[in-house]
Amino acid sequence: MGLLNWRSADHYDHGGDCPCTQCGKPTPMRSHAGEPVHKVCAEDWNDRNPNAPRQEHEGRDLGTRRFHSDPPRKTRKDGAR
Ligand SMILES: [Zn+2]
């Protein structure tokens, strides 16, 4: 499994650190579901759960449903914040 693309600012919670659900250490990172987790911990979880339900975007595998990459943006016009 490759590395996750969490470039979106949505993955960074400016409200502060919360304990990572995987390693327990504080992290400002959030999954798409708002779960506190380090990116590396999410990638590690994906590696350890190869049979977890997959998240797909236009036929591309983005990772697991729990921890997946940001969908690629086609244009900057829509949804760019
Ligand atoms: Zn962690």
PDB file of the backbone (N, CA, C, O) and the ligand in Angstrom, with CONECT records:
HET     ZN  A 101       1
ATOM      1  N   MET A   1       0.847  -1.199   0.000  1.00  0.00           N
ATOM      2  CA  MET A   1       0.000   0.000   0.000  1.00  0.00           C
ATOM      3  C   MET A   1       0.877   1.243   0.000  1.00  0.00           C
ATOM      4  O   MET A   1       1.849   1.319   0.752  1.00  0.00           O
ATOM      5  N   GLY A   2       0.543   2.210  -0.833  1.00  0.00           N
ATOM      6  CA  GLY A   2       1.350   3.422  -0.931  1.00  0.00           C
ATOM      7  C   GLY A   2       1.066   4.413   0.180  1.00  0.00           C
ATOM      8  O   GLY A   2       0.259   4.168   1.077  1.00  0.00           O
ATOM      9  N   LEU A   3       1.733   5.502   0.093  1.00  0.00           N
ATOM     10  CA  LEU A   3       1.545   6.554   1.083  1.00  0.00           C
ATOM     11  C   LEU A   3       0.256   7.312   0.800  1.00  0.00           C
ATOM     12  O   LEU A   3      -0.183   7.433  -0.344  1.00  0.00           O
ATOM     13  N   LEU A   4      -0.331   7.813   1.868  1.00  0.00           N
ATOM     14  CA  LEU A   4      -1.555   8.580   1.711  1.00  0.00           C
ATOM     15  C   LEU A   4      -1.239  10.010   1.291  1.00  0.00           C
ATOM     16  O   LEU A   4      -0.217  10.578   1.675  1.00  0.00           O
ATOM     17  N   ASN A   5      -2.120  10.563   0.512  1.00  0.00           N
ATOM     18  CA  ASN A   5      -2.035  11.976   0.148  1.00  0.00           C
ATOM     19  C   ASN A   5      -3.037  12.750   1.003  1.00  0.00           C
ATOM     20  O   ASN A   5      -4.241  12.740   0.747  1.00  0.00           O
ATOM     21  N   TRP A   6      -2.510  13.414   2.015  1.00  0.00           N
ATOM     22  CA  TRP A   6      -3.364  14.222   2.888  1.00  0.00           C
ATOM     23  C   TRP A   6      -2.942  15.674   2.774  1.00  0.00           C
ATOM     24  O   TRP A   6      -2.637  16.326   3.772  1.00  0.00           O
ATOM     25  N   ARG A   7      -2.929  16.165   1.560  1.00  0.00           N
ATOM     26  CA  ARG A   7      -2.466  17.527   1.347  1.00  0.00           C
ATOM     27  C   ARG A   7      -3.513  18.552   1.771  1.00  0.00           C
ATOM     28  O   ARG A   7      -3.184  19.693   2.093  1.00  0.00           O
ATOM     29  N   SER A   8      -4.785  18.131   1.767  1.00  0.00           N
ATOM     30  CA  SER A   8      -5.847  19.074   2.111  1.00  0.00           C
ATOM     31  C   SER A   8      -5.678  19.605   3.532  1.00  0.00           C
ATOM     32  O   SER A   8      -5.310  18.869   4.448  1.00  0.00           O
ATOM     33  N   ALA A   9      -5.953  20.887   3.693  1.00  0.00           N
ATOM     34  CA  ALA A   9      -5.847  21.507   5.016  1.00  0.00           C
ATOM     35  C   ALA A   9      -6.867  20.926   5.986  1.00  0.00           C
ATOM     36  O   ALA A   9      -6.756  21.109   7.198  1.00  0.00           O
ATOM     37  N   ASP A  10      -7.872  20.218   5.440  1.00  0.00           N
ATOM     38  CA  ASP A  10      -8.894  19.628   6.300  1.00  0.00           C
ATOM     39  C   ASP A  10      -8.298  18.604   7.258  1.00  0.00           C
ATOM     40  O   ASP A  10      -8.906  18.277   8.277  1.00  0.00           O
ATOM     41  N   HIS A  11      -7.126  18.104   6.938  1.00  0.00           N
ATOM     42  CA  HIS A  11      -6.529  17.069   7.783  1.00  0.00           C
ATOM     43  C   HIS A  11      -5.794  17.644   8.980  1.00  0.00           C
ATOM     44  O   HIS A  11      -5.331  16.911   9.854  1.00  0.00           O
ATOM     45  N   TYR A  12      -5.692  18.968   9.009  1.00  0.00           N
ATOM     46  CA  TYR A  12      -4.977  19.616  10.107  1.00  0.00           C
ATOM     47  C   TYR A  12      -5.977  20.362  10.973  1.00  0.00           C
ATOM     48  O   TYR A  12      -6.629  21.300  10.515  1.00  0.00           O
ATOM     49  N   ASP A  13      -6.095  19.944  12.224  1.00  0.00           N
ATOM     50  CA  ASP A  13      -7.036  20.582  13.137  1.00  0.00           C
ATOM     51  C   ASP A  13      -6.314  21.653  13.940  1.00  0.00           C
ATOM     52  O   ASP A  13      -5.455  21.354  14.769  1.00  0.00           O
ATOM     53  N   HIS A  14      -6.676  22.907  13.679  1.00  0.00           N
ATOM     54  CA  HIS A  14      -6.020  24.005  14.385  1.00  0.00           C
ATOM     55  C   HIS A  14      -6.505  24.115  15.825  1.00  0.00           C
ATOM     56  O   HIS A  14      -5.958  24.881  16.618  1.00  0.00           O
ATOM     57  N   GLY A  15      -7.524  23.352  16.151  1.00  0.00           N
ATOM     58  CA  GLY A  15      -8.033  23.377  17.516  1.00  0.00           C
ATOM     59  C   GLY A  15      -7.091  22.733  18.517  1.00  0.00           C
ATOM     60  O   GLY A  15      -7.272  22.882  19.725  1.00  0.00           O
ATOM     61  N   GLY A  16      -6.083  22.014  18.023  1.00  0.00           N
ATOM     62  CA  GLY A  16      -5.121  21.438  18.946  1.00  0.00           C
ATOM     63  C   GLY A  16      -4.941  19.945  18.755  1.00  0.00           C
ATOM     64  O   GLY A  16      -5.563  19.324  17.893  1.00  0.00           O
ATOM     65  N   ASP A  17      -4.071  19.390  19.585  1.00  0.00           N
ATOM     66  CA  ASP A  17      -3.742  17.972  19.477  1.00  0.00           C
ATOM     67  C   ASP A  17      -4.764  17.109  20.208  1.00  0.00           C
ATOM     68  O   ASP A  17      -5.305  17.501  21.242  1.00  0.00           O
ATOM     69  N   CYS A  18      -5.014  15.939  19.656  1.00  0.00           N
ATOM     70  CA  CYS A  18      -5.806  14.917  20.323  1.00  0.00           C
ATOM     71  C   CYS A  18      -4.997  13.627  20.289  1.00  0.00           C
ATOM     72  O   CYS A  18      -4.141  13.458  19.420  1.00  0.00           O
ATOM     73  N   PRO A  19      -5.259  12.711  21.225  1.00  0.00           N
ATOM     74  CA  PRO A  19      -4.522  11.451  21.197  1.00  0.00           C
ATOM     75  C   PRO A  19      -4.820  10.663  19.933  1.00  0.00           C
ATOM     76  O   PRO A  19      -5.978  10.463  19.568  1.00  0.00           O
ATOM     77  N   CYS A  20      -3.770  10.224  19.277  1.00  0.00           N
ATOM     78  CA  CYS A  20      -3.897   9.380  18.087  1.00  0.00           C
ATOM     79  C   CYS A  20      -4.606   8.082  18.459  1.00  0.00           C
ATOM     80  O   CYS A  20      -4.289   7.465  19.475  1.00  0.00           O
ATOM     81  N   THR A  21      -5.572   7.668  17.628  1.00  0.00           N
ATOM     82  CA  THR A  21      -6.318   6.449  17.954  1.00  0.00           C
ATOM     83  C   THR A  21      -5.460   5.201  17.769  1.00  0.00           C
ATOM     84  O   THR A  21      -5.857   4.112  18.184  1.00  0.00           O
ATOM     85  N   GLN A  22      -4.287   5.349  17.150  1.00  0.00           N
ATOM     86  CA  GLN A  22      -3.429   4.194  16.905  1.00  0.00           C
ATOM     87  C   GLN A  22      -2.290   4.087  17.914  1.00  0.00           C
ATOM     88  O   GLN A  22      -2.071   3.020  18.488  1.00  0.00           O
ATOM     89  N   CYS A  23      -1.558   5.190  18.137  1.00  0.00           N
ATOM     90  CA  CYS A  23      -0.378   5.116  19.004  1.00  0.00           C
ATOM     91  C   CYS A  23      -0.564   5.869  20.317  1.00  0.00           C
ATOM     92  O   CYS A  23       0.257   5.737  21.225  1.00  0.00           O
ATOM     93  N   GLY A  24      -1.640   6.662  20.428  1.00  0.00           N
ATOM     94  CA  GLY A  24      -1.923   7.330  21.684  1.00  0.00           C
ATOM     95  C   GLY A  24      -1.193   8.639  21.904  1.00  0.00           C
ATOM     96  O   GLY A  24      -1.462   9.346  22.875  1.00  0.00           O
ATOM     97  N   LYS A  25      -0.265   8.970  21.006  1.00  0.00           N
ATOM     98  CA  LYS A  25       0.467  10.228  21.157  1.00  0.00           C
ATOM     99  C   LYS A  25      -0.326  11.361  20.525  1.00  0.00           C
ATOM    100  O   LYS A  25      -1.088  11.137  19.585  1.00  0.00           O
ATOM    101  N   PRO A  26      -0.151  12.584  21.038  1.00  0.00           N
ATOM    102  CA  PRO A  26      -0.944  13.709  20.521  1.00  0.00           C
ATOM    103  C   PRO A  26      -0.659  14.000  19.053  1.00  0.00           C
ATOM    104  O   PRO A  26       0.481  13.903  18.597  1.00  0.00           O
ATOM    105  N   THR A  27      -1.690  14.350  18.335  1.00  0.00           N
ATOM    106  CA  THR A  27      -1.527  14.713  16.923  1.00  0.00           C
ATOM    107  C   THR A  27      -2.567  15.743  16.518  1.00  0.00           C
ATOM    108  O   THR A  27      -3.711  15.671  16.968  1.00  0.00           O
ATOM    109  N   PRO A  28      -2.193  16.700  15.678  1.00  0.00           N
ATOM    110  CA  PRO A  28      -3.177  17.636  15.133  1.00  0.00           C
ATOM    111  C   PRO A  28      -3.832  17.075  13.866  1.00  0.00           C
ATOM    112  O   PRO A  28      -4.732  17.699  13.303  1.00  0.00           O
ATOM    113  N   MET A  29      -3.378  15.892  13.416  1.00  0.00           N
ATOM    114  CA  MET A  29      -3.884  15.340  12.156  1.00  0.00           C
ATOM    115  C   MET A  29      -5.227  14.651  12.374  1.00  0.00           C
ATOM    116  O   MET A  29      -5.483  14.055  13.420  1.00  0.00           O
ATOM    117  N   ARG A  30      -6.080  14.753  11.346  1.00  0.00           N
ATOM    118  CA  ARG A  30      -7.394  14.104  11.394  1.00  0.00           C
ATOM    119  C   ARG A  30      -7.620  13.341  10.103  1.00  0.00           C
ATOM    120  O   ARG A  30      -7.198  13.763   9.027  1.00  0.00           O
ATOM    121  N   SER A  31      -8.302  12.196  10.235  1.00  0.00           N
ATOM    122  CA  SER A  31      -8.687  11.453   9.037  1.00  0.00           C
ATOM    123  C   SER A  31      -9.879  12.139   8.379  1.00  0.00           C
ATOM    124  O   SER A  31     -10.366  13.154   8.877  1.00  0.00           O
ATOM    125  N   HIS A  32     -10.345  11.593   7.269  1.00  0.00           N
ATOM    126  CA  HIS A  32     -11.506  12.161   6.598  1.00  0.00           C
ATOM    127  C   HIS A  32     -12.733  12.134   7.497  1.00  0.00           C
ATOM    128  O   HIS A  32     -13.627  12.970   7.368  1.00  0.00           O
ATOM    129  N   ALA A  33     -12.769  11.176   8.400  1.00  0.00           N
ATOM    130  CA  ALA A  33     -13.908  11.064   9.309  1.00  0.00           C
ATOM    131  C   ALA A  33     -13.704  11.877  10.571  1.00  0.00           C
ATOM    132  O   ALA A  33     -14.537  11.828  11.476  1.00  0.00           O
ATOM    133  N   GLY A  34     -12.596  12.635  10.652  1.00  0.00           N
ATOM    134  CA  GLY A  34     -12.341  13.445  11.830  1.00  0.00           C
ATOM    135  C   GLY A  34     -11.676  12.688  12.961  1.00  0.00           C
ATOM    136  O   GLY A  34     -11.601  13.179  14.088  1.00  0.00           O
ATOM    137  N   GLU A  35     -11.198  11.508  12.665  1.00  0.00           N
ATOM    138  CA  GLU A  35     -10.550  10.687  13.682  1.00  0.00           C
ATOM    139  C   GLU A  35      -9.112  11.160  13.887  1.00  0.00           C
ATOM    140  O   GLU A  35      -8.371  11.287  12.912  1.00  0.00           O
ATOM    141  N   PRO A  36      -8.700  11.424  15.124  1.00  0.00           N
ATOM    142  CA  PRO A  36      -7.310  11.843  15.345  1.00  0.00           C
ATOM    143  C   PRO A  36      -6.356  10.687  15.061  1.00  0.00           C
ATOM    144  O   PRO A  36      -6.453   9.624  15.674  1.00  0.00           O
ATOM    145  N   VAL A  37      -5.453  10.903  14.143  1.00  0.00           N
ATOM    146  CA  VAL A  37      -4.505   9.842  13.791  1.00  0.00           C
ATOM    147  C   VAL A  37      -3.339  10.458  13.022  1.00  0.00           C
ATOM    148  O   VAL A  37      -3.542  11.323  12.169  1.00  0.00           O
ATOM    149  N   HIS A  38      -2.120  10.012  13.323  1.00  0.00           N
ATOM    150  CA  HIS A  38      -0.976  10.438  12.517  1.00  0.00           C
ATOM    151  C   HIS A  38      -1.108   9.855  11.119  1.00  0.00           C
ATOM    152  O   HIS A  38      -1.654   8.766  10.941  1.00  0.00           O
ATOM    153  N   LYS A  39      -0.609  10.580  10.136  1.00  0.00           N
ATOM    154  CA  LYS A  39      -0.651  10.053   8.771  1.00  0.00           C
ATOM    155  C   LYS A  39       0.104   8.725   8.694  1.00  0.00           C
ATOM    156  O   LYS A  39      -0.368   7.777   8.068  1.00  0.00           O
ATOM    157  N   VAL A  40       1.262   8.659   9.323  1.00  0.00           N
ATOM    158  CA  VAL A  40       2.040   7.411   9.266  1.00  0.00           C
ATOM    159  C   VAL A  40       1.309   6.284   9.979  1.00  0.00           C
ATOM    160  O   VAL A  40       1.410   5.126   9.572  1.00  0.00           O
ATOM    161  N   CYS A  41       0.573   6.607  11.039  1.00  0.00           N
ATOM    162  CA  CYS A  41      -0.189   5.581  11.753  1.00  0.00           C
ATOM    163  C   CYS A  41      -1.340   5.076  10.877  1.00  0.00           C
ATOM    164  O   CYS A  41      -1.651   3.885  10.877  1.00  0.00           O
ATOM    165  N   ALA A  42      -1.965   5.989  10.134  1.00  0.00           N
ATOM    166  CA  ALA A  42      -3.040   5.589   9.223  1.00  0.00           C
ATOM    167  C   ALA A  42      -2.490   4.696   8.115  1.00  0.00           C
ATOM    168  O   ALA A  42      -3.116   3.706   7.737  1.00  0.00           O
ATOM    169  N   GLU A  43      -1.317   5.053   7.599  1.00  0.00           N
ATOM    170  CA  GLU A  43      -0.702   4.225   6.554  1.00  0.00           C
ATOM    171  C   GLU A  43      -0.352   2.851   7.107  1.00  0.00           C
ATOM    172  O   GLU A  43      -0.503   1.834   6.429  1.00  0.00           O
ATOM    173  N   ASP A  44       0.120   2.838   8.352  1.00  0.00           N
ATOM    174  CA  ASP A  44       0.461   1.574   8.997  1.00  0.00           C
ATOM    175  C   ASP A  44      -0.786   0.714   9.190  1.00  0.00           C
ATOM    176  O   ASP A  44      -0.756  -0.500   8.986  1.00  0.00           O
ATOM    177  N   TRP A  45      -1.889   1.368   9.589  1.00  0.00           N
ATOM    178  CA  TRP A  45      -3.140   0.626   9.787  1.00  0.00           C
ATOM    179  C   TRP A  45      -3.592   0.012   8.458  1.00  0.00           C
ATOM    180  O   TRP A  45      -4.038  -1.134   8.413  1.00  0.00           O
ATOM    181  N   ASN A  46      -3.471   0.786   7.384  1.00  0.00           N
ATOM    182  CA  ASN A  46      -3.850   0.273   6.066  1.00  0.00           C
ATOM    183  C   ASN A  46      -3.023  -0.963   5.712  1.00  0.00           C
ATOM    184  O   ASN A  46      -3.538  -1.944   5.174  1.00  0.00           O
ATOM    185  N   ASP A  47      -1.711  -0.889   6.033  1.00  0.00           N
ATOM    186  CA  ASP A  47      -0.833  -2.020   5.737  1.00  0.00           C
ATOM    187  C   ASP A  47      -1.255  -3.265   6.511  1.00  0.00           C
ATOM    188  O   ASP A  47      -1.149  -4.389   6.020  1.00  0.00           O
ATOM    189  N   ARG A  48      -1.734  -3.037   7.730  1.00  0.00           N
ATOM    190  CA  ARG A  48      -2.092  -4.178   8.580  1.00  0.00           C
ATOM    191  C   ARG A  48      -3.521  -4.647   8.327  1.00  0.00           C
ATOM    192  O   ARG A  48      -3.931  -5.688   8.841  1.00  0.00           O
ATOM    193  N   ASN A  49      -4.275  -3.898   7.547  1.00  0.00           N
ATOM    194  CA  ASN A  49      -5.669  -4.271   7.263  1.00  0.00           C
ATOM    195  C   ASN A  49      -5.929  -4.262   5.757  1.00  0.00           C
ATOM    196  O   ASN A  49      -6.739  -3.484   5.253  1.00  0.00           O
ATOM    197  N   PRO A  50      -5.218  -5.152   5.050  1.00  0.00           N
ATOM    198  CA  PRO A  50      -5.342  -5.137   3.585  1.00  0.00           C
ATOM    199  C   PRO A  50      -6.732  -5.531   3.097  1.00  0.00           C
ATOM    200  O   PRO A  50      -7.083  -5.273   1.945  1.00  0.00           O
ATOM    201  N   ASN A  51      -7.521  -6.153   3.964  1.00  0.00           N
ATOM    202  CA  ASN A  51      -8.851  -6.595   3.541  1.00  0.00           C
ATOM    203  C   ASN A  51      -9.954  -5.637   3.976  1.00  0.00           C
ATOM    204  O   ASN A  51     -11.138  -5.942   3.832  1.00  0.00           O
ATOM    205  N   ALA A  52      -9.568  -4.487   4.504  1.00  0.00           N
ATOM    206  CA  ALA A  52     -10.577  -3.500   4.895  1.00  0.00           C
ATOM    207  C   ALA A  52     -11.280  -2.984   3.646  1.00  0.00           C
ATOM    208  O   ALA A  52     -10.700  -2.992   2.560  1.00  0.00           O
ATOM    209  N   PRO A  53     -12.539  -2.529   3.794  1.00  0.00           N
ATOM    210  CA  PRO A  53     -13.270  -1.994   2.627  1.00  0.00           C
ATOM    211  C   PRO A  53     -12.488  -0.863   1.973  1.00  0.00           C
ATOM    212  O   PRO A  53     -11.894  -0.023   2.649  1.00  0.00           O
ATOM    213  N   ARG A  54     -12.499  -0.859   0.649  1.00  0.00           N
ATOM    214  CA  ARG A  54     -11.687   0.116  -0.089  1.00  0.00           C
ATOM    215  C   ARG A  54     -12.478   1.367  -0.419  1.00  0.00           C
ATOM    216  O   ARG A  54     -13.699   1.340  -0.574  1.00  0.00           O
ATOM    217  N   GLN A  55     -11.736   2.474  -0.522  1.00  0.00           N
ATOM    218  CA  GLN A  55     -12.309   3.730  -0.980  1.00  0.00           C
ATOM    219  C   GLN A  55     -11.848   3.963  -2.412  1.00  0.00           C
ATOM    220  O   GLN A  55     -10.650   4.017  -2.688  1.00  0.00           O
ATOM    221  N   GLU A  56     -12.796   4.097  -3.305  1.00  0.00           N
ATOM    222  CA  GLU A  56     -12.431   4.319  -4.700  1.00  0.00           C
ATOM    223  C   GLU A  56     -12.949   5.649  -5.190  1.00  0.00           C
ATOM    224  O   GLU A  56     -13.978   6.143  -4.729  1.00  0.00           O
ATOM    225  N   HIS A  57     -12.226   6.219  -6.127  1.00  0.00           N
ATOM    226  CA  HIS A  57     -12.638   7.471  -6.738  1.00  0.00           C
ATOM    227  C   HIS A  57     -12.421   7.340  -8.237  1.00  0.00           C
ATOM    228  O   HIS A  57     -11.284   7.311  -8.708  1.00  0.00           O
ATOM    229  N   GLU A  58     -13.519   7.260  -8.985  1.00  0.00           N
ATOM    230  CA  GLU A  58     -13.450   7.112 -10.442  1.00  0.00           C
ATOM    231  C   GLU A  58     -12.537   5.969 -10.834  1.00  0.00           C
ATOM    232  O   GLU A  58     -11.705   6.091 -11.734  1.00  0.00           O
ATOM    233  N   GLY A  59     -12.712   4.842 -10.133  1.00  0.00           N
ATOM    234  CA  GLY A  59     -11.969   3.650 -10.473  1.00  0.00           C
ATOM    235  C   GLY A  59     -10.583   3.563  -9.876  1.00  0.00           C
ATOM    236  O   GLY A  59      -9.903   2.546 -10.017  1.00  0.00           O
ATOM    237  N   ARG A  60     -10.163   4.617  -9.216  1.00  0.00           N
ATOM    238  CA  ARG A  60      -8.832   4.587  -8.602  1.00  0.00           C
ATOM    239  C   ARG A  60      -8.924   4.204  -7.139  1.00  0.00           C
ATOM    240  O   ARG A  60      -9.817   4.656  -6.423  1.00  0.00           O
ATOM    241  N   ASP A  61      -8.004   3.377  -6.704  1.00  0.00           N
ATOM    242  CA  ASP A  61      -7.968   2.937  -5.314  1.00  0.00           C
ATOM    243  C   ASP A  61      -7.245   3.986  -4.471  1.00  0.00           C
ATOM    244  O   ASP A  61      -6.064   4.259  -4.688  1.00  0.00           O
ATOM    245  N   LEU A  62      -7.949   4.561  -3.525  1.00  0.00           N
ATOM    246  CA  LEU A  62      -7.346   5.627  -2.709  1.00  0.00           C
ATOM    247  C   LEU A  62      -6.884   5.128  -1.350  1.00  0.00           C
ATOM    248  O   LEU A  62      -6.297   5.879  -0.572  1.00  0.00           O
ATOM    249  N   GLY A  63      -7.150   3.855  -1.066  1.00  0.00           N
ATOM    250  CA  GLY A  63      -6.795   3.323   0.245  1.00  0.00           C
ATOM    251  C   GLY A  63      -7.996   2.638   0.866  1.00  0.00           C
ATOM    252  O   GLY A  63      -8.896   2.188   0.157  1.00  0.00           O
ATOM    253  N   THR A  64      -8.013   2.557   2.178  1.00  0.00           N
ATOM    254  CA  THR A  64      -9.168   1.958   2.833  1.00  0.00           C
ATOM    255  C   THR A  64     -10.228   3.027   3.071  1.00  0.00           C
ATOM    256  O   THR A  64      -9.970   4.227   2.966  1.00  0.00           O
ATOM    257  N   ARG A  65     -11.415   2.556   3.392  1.00  0.00           N
ATOM    258  CA  ARG A  65     -12.493   3.494   3.643  1.00  0.00           C
ATOM    259  C   ARG A  65     -12.226   4.309   4.904  1.00  0.00           C
ATOM    260  O   ARG A  65     -12.627   5.468   5.016  1.00  0.00           O
ATOM    261  N   ARG A  66     -11.540   3.672   5.843  1.00  0.00           N
ATOM    262  CA  ARG A  66     -11.247   4.373   7.099  1.00  0.00           C
ATOM    263  C   ARG A  66     -10.166   5.439   6.892  1.00  0.00           C
ATOM    264  O   ARG A  66     -10.310   6.581   7.331  1.00  0.00           O
ATOM    265  N   PHE A  67      -9.089   5.049   6.220  1.00  0.00           N
ATOM    266  CA  PHE A  67      -7.979   5.963   5.972  1.00  0.00           C
ATOM    267  C   PHE A  67      -7.637   5.941   4.496  1.00  0.00           C
ATOM    268  O   PHE A  67      -7.063   4.969   4.003  1.00  0.00           O
ATOM    269  N   HIS A  68      -7.985   7.004   3.787  1.00  0.00           N
ATOM    270  CA  HIS A  68      -7.728   7.034   2.350  1.00  0.00           C
ATOM    271  C   HIS A  68      -7.207   8.395   1.938  1.00  0.00           C
ATOM    272  O   HIS A  68      -7.311   9.370   2.682  1.00  0.00           O
ATOM    273  N   SER A  69      -6.644   8.445   0.744  1.00  0.00           N
ATOM    274  CA  SER A  69      -6.067   9.684   0.239  1.00  0.00           C
ATOM    275  C   SER A  69      -7.150  10.667  -0.173  1.00  0.00           C
ATOM    276  O   SER A  69      -8.299  10.291  -0.409  1.00  0.00           O
ATOM    277  N   ASP A  70      -6.762  11.933  -0.255  1.00  0.00           N
ATOM    278  CA  ASP A  70      -7.653  12.927  -0.829  1.00  0.00           C
ATOM    279  C   ASP A  70      -7.882  12.577  -2.292  1.00  0.00           C
ATOM    280  O   ASP A  70      -6.937  12.201  -2.986  1.00  0.00           O
ATOM    281  N   PRO A  71      -9.127  12.692  -2.780  1.00  0.00           N
ATOM    282  CA  PRO A  71      -9.345  12.466  -4.214  1.00  0.00           C
ATOM    283  C   PRO A  71      -8.621  13.537  -5.015  1.00  0.00           C
ATOM    284  O   PRO A  71      -8.573  14.696  -4.603  1.00  0.00           O
ATOM    285  N   PRO A  72      -8.059  13.158  -6.155  1.00  0.00           N
ATOM    286  CA  PRO A  72      -7.357  14.159  -6.975  1.00  0.00           C
ATOM    287  C   PRO A  72      -8.316  15.226  -7.471  1.00  0.00           C
ATOM    288  O   PRO A  72      -9.469  14.941  -7.796  1.00  0.00           O
ATOM    289  N   ARG A  73      -7.831  16.452  -7.526  1.00  0.00           N
ATOM    290  CA  ARG A  73      -8.679  17.556  -7.991  1.00  0.00           C
ATOM    291  C   ARG A  73      -8.472  17.740  -9.475  1.00  0.00           C
ATOM    292  O   ARG A  73      -7.343  17.804  -9.960  1.00  0.00           O
ATOM    293  N   LYS A  74      -9.581  17.824 -10.189  1.00  0.00           N
ATOM    294  CA  LYS A  74      -9.485  18.025 -11.628  1.00  0.00           C
ATOM    295  C   LYS A  74      -9.319  19.483 -11.958  1.00  0.00           C
ATOM    296  O   LYS A  74      -8.511  19.849 -12.811  1.00  0.00           O
ATOM    297  N   THR A  75     -10.078  20.313 -11.286  1.00  0.00           N
ATOM    298  CA  THR A  75      -9.989  21.739 -11.541  1.00  0.00           C
ATOM    299  C   THR A  75      -9.841  22.469 -10.230  1.00  0.00           C
ATOM    300  O   THR A  75     -10.140  21.925  -9.167  1.00  0.00           O
ATOM    301  N   ARG A  76      -9.383  23.692 -10.303  1.00  0.00           N
ATOM    302  CA  ARG A  76      -9.267  24.499  -9.101  1.00  0.00           C
ATOM    303  C   ARG A  76     -10.546  25.284  -8.879  1.00  0.00           C
ATOM    304  O   ARG A  76     -10.737  25.888  -7.823  1.00  0.00           O
ATOM    305  N   LYS A  77     -11.428  25.276  -9.879  1.00  0.00           N
ATOM    306  CA  LYS A  77     -12.619  26.127  -9.779  1.00  0.00           C
ATOM    307  C   LYS A  77     -13.582  25.611  -8.727  1.00  0.00           C
ATOM    308  O   LYS A  77     -14.156  26.378  -7.956  1.00  0.00           O
ATOM    309  N   ASP A  78     -13.749  24.280  -8.710  1.00  0.00           N
ATOM    310  CA  ASP A  78     -14.759  23.737  -7.797  1.00  0.00           C
ATOM    311  C   ASP A  78     -14.125  23.329  -6.476  1.00  0.00           C
ATOM    312  O   ASP A  78     -13.130  22.606  -6.443  1.00  0.00           O
ATOM    313  N   GLY A  79     -14.708  23.797  -5.411  1.00  0.00           N
ATOM    314  CA  GLY A  79     -14.338  23.315  -4.114  1.00  0.00           C
ATOM    315  C   GLY A  79     -12.999  23.798  -3.573  1.00  0.00           C
ATOM    316  O   GLY A  79     -12.631  23.431  -2.457  1.00  0.00           O
ATOM    317  N   ALA A  80     -12.271  24.592  -4.309  1.00  0.00           N
ATOM    318  CA  ALA A  80     -11.009  25.091  -3.776  1.00  0.00           C
ATOM    319  C   ALA A  80     -11.284  26.118  -2.696  1.00  0.00           C
ATOM    320  O   ALA A  80     -12.045  27.066  -2.891  1.00  0.00           O
ATOM    321  N   ARG A  81     -10.640  25.907  -1.535  1.00  0.00           N
ATOM    322  CA  ARG A  81     -10.886  26.824  -0.440  1.00  0.00           C
ATOM    323  C   ARG A  81      -9.631  27.591  -0.072  1.00  0.00           C
ATOM    324  O   ARG A  81      -9.657  28.417   0.841  1.00  0.00           O
TER     325      ARG A  81
HETATM  326 ZN    ZN A 101      -0.065   7.910  15.872  1.00  0.00          ZN2+
END
